[in-house]
Amino acid sequence: MSKKFSFFHHYVNMSDDEVLISYKGPMSDVIIHEISKEIQSRLAEDPKSGKKVYAIFMELAQNIFFYSSESTILGGKTYRIGSIVLSQDEENYTLTTGNIVDKKWIPILWDRCEMINNADRETLRKMKFEQRDQGTMSTENSKGAGIGLIQVALTSAQPISIEFRDIDEEKSFFALSVSVKKNL
Amino acid sequence: MENLIIEGVKSTYFTPQVTFNASTGECSIAGESYLEDTWDFYKPILAWLKQYTEEVKGPINFTFDLTYYNTSSSKCFLDIVKLLKDYKESGGNVTINWKHPEDDEDIREEAEDYKNFLGIDINIIAY
């Protein structure tokens, strides 16, 4: 059996934030829906920031739903596996997702995040529009519009941080973290 | 030509309420849009609009009134706005309205992007 990366221990080590929601397992449509409802109810008193956290969660959860390299079969259906944690400190809500990816995606994801983090808001808006215009619904690994990460950056208005850790020759653990300011 | 009505449903996925009137050209997509198969849902909607612009050739008053939609849905909205733009440029009478909750700057910003990058009039209405 291969040695698995412990997302939970990693998470606890890197952060003193208060965990509001934490999930690891098959990212089914039903689970996504349940977590999204939980986010809405937990953050109901902070509606503007809460809606942003909700919208970011939906995009990140759909990334796991479509792209995680780890999967399981439940009731004859294949579900991709991932982790998602919502935490808070005094100033921010932070969503952290984790899932296993094929190593070939590492340079693509690095470049994409670097490009997004270095762009100003106007550039991001233009980039999103152009990519939406060019994106097709049928290409492999682009089941959506392929602009989820740009949208996440625009919604959060903060940099996206990503991290990889090797699991074996072919796979890496991919963690992505993004924050939303409270009481916007 | 028949009207196109799709009831909005909120369950595991969110289907928006679609109300397209073939005799008045009043069309609206309202509510939330997050679908299991986005393209499968929007394909007949685009087909209806195409048929209307080719056969009925009447005016269109199109209203987007959404409180949440994912990026996959936004791709289909772009296809709709482009179709409306083509119709307008070929002489069609087209008005586009984009409503957004007052505190939702993200939706307002997107509507502005459709307007600016496509170069088409969109009435952006906060409520």
Boltz contact constraints between the chains, C-beta under 6 A:
constraints:
  - contact:
      token1: [A, 29]
      token2: [B, 12]
      max_distance: 6.0
  - contact:
      token1: [A, 30]
      token2: [B, 12]
      max_distance: 6.0
  - contact:
      token1: [A, 33]
      token2: [B, 12]
      max_distance: 6.0
  - contact:
      token1: [A, 48]
      token2: [B, 103]
      max_distance: 6.0
  - contact:
      token1: [A, 58]
      token2: [B, 70]
      max_distance: 6.0
  - contact:
      token1: [A, 125]
      token2: [B, 113]
      max_distance: 6.0
  - contact:
      token1: [A, 129]
      token2: [B, 113]
      max_distance: 6.0
  - contact:
      token1: [A, 129]
      token2: [B, 117]
      max_distance: 6.0
  - contact:
      token1: [A, 132]
      token2: [B, 75]
      max_distance: 6.0
  - contact:
      token1: [A, 132]
      token2: [B, 78]
      max_distance: 6.0
  - contact:
      token1: [A, 137]
      token2: [B, 39]
      max_distance: 6.0
  - contact:
      token1: [A, 144]
      token2: [B, 71]
      max_distance: 6.0
  - contact:
      token1: [A, 144]
      token2: [B, 72]
      max_distance: 6.0
  - contact:
      token1: [A, 145]
      token2: [B, 71]
      max_distance: 6.0
  - contact:
      token1: [A, 145]
      token2: [B, 72]
      max_distance: 6.0
  - contact:
      token1: [A, 145]
      token2: [B, 75]
      max_distance: 6.0
  - contact:
      token1: [A, 147]
      token2: [B, 71]
      max_distance: 6.0
  - contact:
      token1: [A, 148]
      token2: [B, 71]
      max_distance: 6.0
  - contact:
      token1: [A, 151]
      token2: [B, 71]
      max_distance: 6.0
  - contact:
      token1: [A, 155]
      token2: [B, 106]
      max_distance: 6.0
